Amino acid sequence: MDSPIVPFEKKKKWNHDMAYLLILLAILLGTFLFVTVAVNTLLRSIPIP
């Protein structure tokens, strides 16, 4: 009878496509946040007549 302890199984490695998609989403989110903060500060610096 086999021992009840299950040997460590390697998790399925991510596809490269999944990693590229995650990196692309992170870059897009970062640029979106940067642009929104930059536009917000520019709009606040412009005096409204």
C-alpha angles and dihedrals in degrees: 000000000000120000115262090234108101113219117242109272120207112239116241109270117243119254115249088237090060092050092048091049092050092049091048091051091049091051092047092049091049093050091046092053092045093051093047092050092046093049091046093053092045092051092049092050092054109086113230111224 
